[in-house]
């Protein structure tokens, strides 16, 4: 029986597990690399996002601000260079902010199913609605990376485990709510904006995953649509 439980735990954890950043992105250097003195291809856009003077020229203060953002959100190498990955995260944040309190303005998530958790892969957003009424969110999420995409379509929550543990990666997956072949909502301790993404699960910050746990139940609908940038 113990072996069976271990196999089941591994199966549930495979698609949903987030690899630690050191594994998924390459280990950070033991010593910090030198701060970049070069202006990146997205210098002005990054400066504007960070509230820096928008002149397109890299300064030590620019580099420090960019580097702080990169470190906070798990973007490596964190050398303060305004490259496409850093701007991609910032651009996604801008789009999430623009969603405001009406994330389903385009009507892409069904409104005829009662309580439903919606996942927009394109904007990396999720929310819960009841008919046309927004019940919670939208909240930023981190979905499957290239090759491990979170699958689209209509789903239902079929298994919940508040203290789920992935035996495959030996990592906790708190507040897990599984909705499709091992893919689940669950919390992570790192940044939900850190690239490249999960192994299929919909990652959330702890407080938001906890709220999802309180609002959803087994059998509730989930609808996933769109396409994550870079997949």
N, C-alpha and C positions, 0 to 999 in steps of 0.2 A: 504493500500500500504506500509506504514511504517513497519508493521508486516511482510509482505512478504519479504521486503528488509532485515530485521533483520534475518529471517530464511535462506535466501540465503547466507548472510554473514557468518552465523554460519556454514553452510554446507561447504563453501569454506575453512573455517579456521580449521575444525576438523582434517583432515589428515595432514595438512601442518604445524600446529602450533608447535612451540618449547615451551615446558614447561620451566619456569624459573628454573635455576639450583637448587634453594632452594626447589622447588617442585619435580623435577625429580630425584635429587640425595640425598635429605636429607639436611636439613639446616646446614650450617657451624656452628661450635660451637661459642658461644659468645666470648670465650677467646681461643686464640690459644693453641692447644695441644702441649705437649712437643715434641721437635725434636727427632726423633728416633735415638737411638744409635746402633741399630741392622743393620747388612748388610742384604739386601734383596736377594731373589733368582736370581734377574737380576742385581746384584750390578756391576759386571764388564761391562756388556753391557751398563748400564746407565752411568757409569763413562766415558766410551769411547765416548758415544754420547755427553756428556756435556764437553768433553775436560779435564776431571779430570785425575789425576794419576790412572792408571788401576791396582789396587792391590787387589780388592775384599773386602777391609776392609772399614767400615763406619767411616768417620771422621766428625768433626763438619763442616768443609768446604764442604765436600760431601753433608751432610744433607742440608746445606743452599742452595747449588746449585740445588739439587733435589726439595727442597721445593719451591724455586722460580719458577721452571718449572711447578710444580703442581698447584701453585696458579695462574700463568698466563693462564693456560689452563683448569681451572675449575675441577681439579682432587682432590677429597676429599676421606679420610682425607689427608690434605696436611701436612704430618708430616715428609717428607723427606725420606720415605721408598721406596726402589727400588723394588716395587712389580710388578705383571703382568699387571695391568692397566697402570701404568706409562710407563713401557717398551712397551706395546702395542701401545700407542700413538707415542712413539719415533720410533718404528719399522715402523709404517705407514708413518711417515714423511720421513724416509729413502727411502721407496718404492716410494713415491711421487717424491722425488728428483731424483731417478733413471730414472723416466719416461722422464726426460729432455724435449727436444722440439719435441719428436716423440711419443706422448702418444698412438697413434693408430698403433704402430709397429706390433702388432699381428693381425691387420685387423678386430677386433671384432665389431667395429662401422661401419655401412654401408657407402660406399663412392660413391654410385650411386644415391643419393637423393638430391644433391645440398647442400644448407645450412642446417646444422643439428647440434643440441646440443647433445653431447655424455656424458653419465654418467657411469663411471666404479665404481660399488659399492665395488668391492674387494679392489681397491686402494684408494677409496674415492676421485676420481678425476673427473673433468668435463672439457670439452673443446668444442669449436665450430670449425667446419670445413666446407669447401665448396668443395664438391667432395673430392679429395685427398689432398687438400691444407688446412693446419692448419691456421685458421683465428684468433683464440684467445685461450690462455691458454697453457698448462693445469693449472687449479686452484684447490686448495684443497676444498672439500665440506664436509658437515655433513649430512648424510642421515638417514633414519628411523631406530630407535632402534628395538630390538627384540620384536616382536608382532605388530609392526607398520612399517614393512619393506616398503621401496620404491619399488613399483611394477616394474618388469622388462618388457621389450618388446618395440615395436615401438609405439610412441605416437605423438601427435601434440599439439602445444600450442593453447588452445581454449579460454583463457580469460587472460587479462592483466589489472593490477591495480597498478599504481605506489605508491599509498598511501593506500593499502589494510589494513583493521583492522579486526582482529579476534574478533567477539563478544562473542565467547565461552570462550576465555582466556583473553579478554580485553588487547590485546597486538598488537602492530603494526607489520606488515609484509611488509616492504618497497620493492618496485620493484618486486612485485609478478607477476609471469608468470605461470599460471596453465596449466598442461599438462595431468593430469589423475585423475579424480574424487576427486578433492580438493588438490592433490599433486602439488607442485609448486616450481620453483626457487624463492628464496627471500633472502634478507640480514638479518643477525642477528648482534647484538651488541657484543656478547660474542665470545669466541674462537670456530672456526669451528672444533677443535680437541677435544673439551670437551665431555666426555662420558655422557650418553650412546647413545645419538643421538636424532633426531627429531621424530615427530609423522608421518613421511612419506615424508615431504618436503625435497628438496635439498637446504640446507642452505649454504650461501656464505658470505664472507666479503663484506662490503658495496661497495667498489670501483669495485669489480668484478661483483657483482649483477647489479650495474649501467651500466657496460660495456655490460653485457648480455642484459640488457634492450635496449641499443642502437643498438645492432647487430641483435636481433631477432624480429620477428613480429608474429602476430596471423596467424596460419596455418603452421608455420615452424615445421619441424620434430624434434623429440627428441627420442633418443634411450638409454635405460637403460639396463645394463647387469651386470653379476657378482653377488657376494654375499658379503655383508658387514661382516667383522670379528665379531664374537659373535652373529650372527643372524641365 
